[in-house]
Amino acid sequence: MRAMADEVVGRCIDHITSLDRQPSCGDVDAAELCRALREPAPEQATALEPLLDSLFRDWIPRSFTASGPGYLAYIPGGGVYPAALADFIANTINRYTGVWQAAPALVQLEANALDWLRDWMDFPPQARGLFTSGGSMATFNAIVCARERHLGAEIRRGVLYTSDQAHHSVLKSAKLAGVMPDRVRAIESDEGFRLRVGALGEAIAADRRSGLTPFAVVSSAGTTNTGAVDPLDRIADVCDREEMWHHIDGAYGAFFYLCENMRDPLRGLPRADSLTLDPHKGMFLPYGTGALLVRDGAALRAAHEATAAYLPQVPHPEDYYDPSQHGPELSRGFPGLRVWLSVKLFGTAAFRAAIAEKRVLTLEAARRVAALPGIVIDAPPELSLFAFHLTWPGATPADEDAATRALMEQTTRRGRVMVTGCTTHGRFLGRVCVLNFRTHQSRIDALIEDLAASIREIRG
Ligand SMILES: *Cc1c(COP(=O)(O)O)cnc(C)c1O
């Protein structure tokens, strides 16, 4: 066991310490390789070393370097090292944490970690939460709670509202929760890519006139496209007035609420009935760490509570948290340990400081990108994401789209940063998102140099 662990840990540490020098995006043109990899289940055992050789030499490098400092694409995260150790412990001890009775102290650590998220987000004491595998599953659970609370068995009447900028997981989650696409309204966003509250009110009124039951709004605390934060406070007012559930998708943006000076755009966040958070983004934990908070913990329990003749009963369900009574899973991993250990080891202040640093880096990056020749900023950073396009005199929108796409690709090909774009409001926009704890000033300098060089190539 020790020899195997030494072999693995040694390679992992070499990997981490070389992240700085790894290309921002490996060779992912790997269809041939993947075909060659297909094989039947081996009948015989294999030694560990050659498997690790293939993993670390041939397969891991052929990927987006999502944990590296140059990953400014999509929504970065990182993967803090102690979280991997927590998973190692969790998987080694392999204790059962689906029910409280099976490992009360361990489950309490998970409950503590959820309470910390609750306190950070200024949710009330009666709020309860759930660690999920990601933001998508958190939103799915939230919509189930909203549906149970407001529709009961009358699911077909229910209408859910979100914006045309919402993450596609909202539509998927609605469908999983039995709310079909014809009962989901994508309200148009304004020129700042934020949900139009006026249009929301009109859509709700129109659906009521048709005899339908508006029951939930899913707003965004930071969209994936451009980082737009919906007017959360005003949407909360609408939901109060209309007696609807307000879910906020904070998969990207919620952890900015940790920083006092970021509270203004996120005002209204603590008023939500439920909130999706993604610790594998804003807390830099490994993938597989999502979280849900529900203001009225009883609503989360009501949606998932179940008994089985063979299971131990929870003695005090109000006092002791039982994961399987707050979510759809019974047997599960122990995600709470990686959150708990990371927060204990680093302290909240370190997370707050890392988020604040990303914000400062983004403001500087946006200022310097805006100064590059031909760049137009379409979405200034509300949090740590901004979007832009390339233009020149006489350019058609199609020319601009193609040039902006080329700019993202050529910049990424230089190997120091990875950047991507999105198509929204009929335009292709380049985007930069700074949310990896390994990204620091020098990488922003590299971003600016490589964007500038690519612009020279494209315009030349
Ligand atoms: C990432 C993201 C999601 C989806 O979360 P997963 O963890 O990938 O399932 C949803 N909404 C937003 C705004 C996101 O950035």
PDBQT file of the ligand as one rigid body, heavy atoms in Angstrom, charges set to zero:
ROOT
HETATM    1  C1  LIG A 501     -21.012  25.712 -14.265  1.00  0.00    +0.000 C 
HETATM    2  C2  LIG A 501     -22.347  26.329 -14.232  1.00  0.00    +0.000 A 
HETATM    3  C3  LIG A 501     -23.491  25.539 -14.091  1.00  0.00    +0.000 A 
HETATM    4  C4  LIG A 501     -23.445  24.045 -14.110  1.00  0.00    +0.000 C 
HETATM    5  O1  LIG A 501     -22.758  23.558 -13.009  1.00  0.00    +0.000 OA
HETATM    6  P1  LIG A 501     -22.022  22.148 -13.081  1.00  0.00    +0.000 P 
HETATM    7  O2  LIG A 501     -21.245  22.146 -11.813  1.00  0.00    +0.000 OA
HETATM    8  O3  LIG A 501     -21.145  22.189 -14.297  1.00  0.00    +0.000 OA
HETATM    9  O4  LIG A 501     -23.051  21.102 -13.147  1.00  0.00    +0.000 OA
HETATM   10  C5  LIG A 501     -24.696  26.173 -13.970  1.00  0.00    +0.000 A 
HETATM   11  N1  LIG A 501     -24.790  27.510 -14.011  1.00  0.00    +0.000 NA
HETATM   12  C6  LIG A 501     -23.709  28.294 -14.137  1.00  0.00    +0.000 A 
HETATM   13  C7  LIG A 501     -23.880  29.784 -14.155  1.00  0.00    +0.000 C 
HETATM   14  C8  LIG A 501     -22.450  27.735 -14.268  1.00  0.00    +0.000 A 
HETATM   15  O5  LIG A 501     -21.380  28.518 -14.410  1.00  0.00    +0.000 OA
ENDROOT
TORSDOF 0
